[in-house]
Amino acid sequence: MEKITPTGATAEPCHTTHGYIGDKSQYLARLKRIEGQARGIHRMVDEETYCIDILTQISALTKALEGVALGLLDDHLKHCVVDAAKLGGEQADIKIKEASDAIARLVRS
C-alpha cells in the first residue's frame, strides 16, 4: 500500500480486517436495498413518473446512503483511528486527517 502525507487522499489500511467487518452482512443487505431503490428510480424516470414522486425517492435513497456512510465512519473512528491514536506518531496524524477529510466530504455532499 502507498504511504501518504497528512495532506494526501488515501492512507494505508489500519488492519488486515476493517472495523465494519463484524457488520459486513448488514452493510451488504443495506446496499442491496439501496441498489433496488436506485433501480426503482431509474424505472420511475423511464415510466415518466411525476417529478415530485421521483424526488421523494431520491431523498430516501440519499438518506439510506448517508446512513451507510455514517455507520462506516463510526466503525472507522472506533477501530482505525483509535488504534492509530494509541500508537501515536505520523500514522496517527494521517488517520485523524483522513477521518477529518471524510467527514468534510460527507458534510459537503
N, C-alpha and C positions, 0 to 999 in steps of 0.2 A: 504494500500500500504506500501511497505517496504521502510524505510529511508536508505540512504546511506551516506557514507563519500565522499568527492570530488574525491577519487581515485576509487570509485565503477563504475559499468556499467550502473545502472539504477537509476532513481530518481522518486519521486512522480510526478504524472501528475500535470500540472500547473493550470488547470481549470477543471471544470466539462465538458466543451466543449473545444476542441482543436482549435488551431489557424487556421487550414486548413478547419474547418467545413463549412465556407462560400463558399469554392470552392470544397466541397466534391463531388458533381456530376461531376465536371470537372475532378477531380482526378480519380474517378471511370471509367469515359469514357476513359481516357488515359490508365489506367491499363487494361481495356478490350481490347483496341487496342494492347497493349504490349503482352497480353496473346495470341492474334491472331497471332502476329508476331512470338512468341515462337513456337506455333503450326505449323506455316509455315516453320520454320527452321527444326523442327522435321520431317515434311513431306519431305523437301528437302534432308535431310540425308537419309531417308527411300527410296527415289526415286533415290539416288546416284547422286545428282546434283553436278555439277562442284564445287570444293573446294572454289575457289575464289568467286563464287556467294554466297555460304553459309557464308563465312567470311564477305562479304559485308552486308548481312542481320544481322549477329551477331553484326556488328559495328552499324548498325541502331538501333537495339534493345538496345544495351548498351547506346547509346545516349538518347534514349527515357527514359530509366530507370534513367539516370543521370538527365534528365530534371525534372522528378517527385521528385527525391531526393532533388534537389536544390530548388524546389518550397516548399517542406515540410520543409526544413531547413530554408528558408526565413520566412515562416509562424511561425516557432518555435521561431526564433530570435525576430521577431516583436511582438509576443504575450508572450510566456512563459518566455523568457529571459528578456525582457524589464520589464514585471510585477515583476519578482523576483528581478531584479536590483533595482527597485523603493522601494521594501520592505527592501532590504539590508540583511545583516546577512548571516548565514550559507546557507540558501536556495538559495540566490543569487550566492554564491560561487559554490554551487552544479550545478546550472543551467548553469553557464558560463563554468565550467569544462565539463559538459555533452555536451554542444554545441561544445566546442573545440575538444573533443574526436570524435564526429560525423563528424566534418569537417576533422579531421585527417583520419578517416576511408574512407571517400569519396575520399580524395586525394590519398590514397594508392591503391584504387581499380581501 
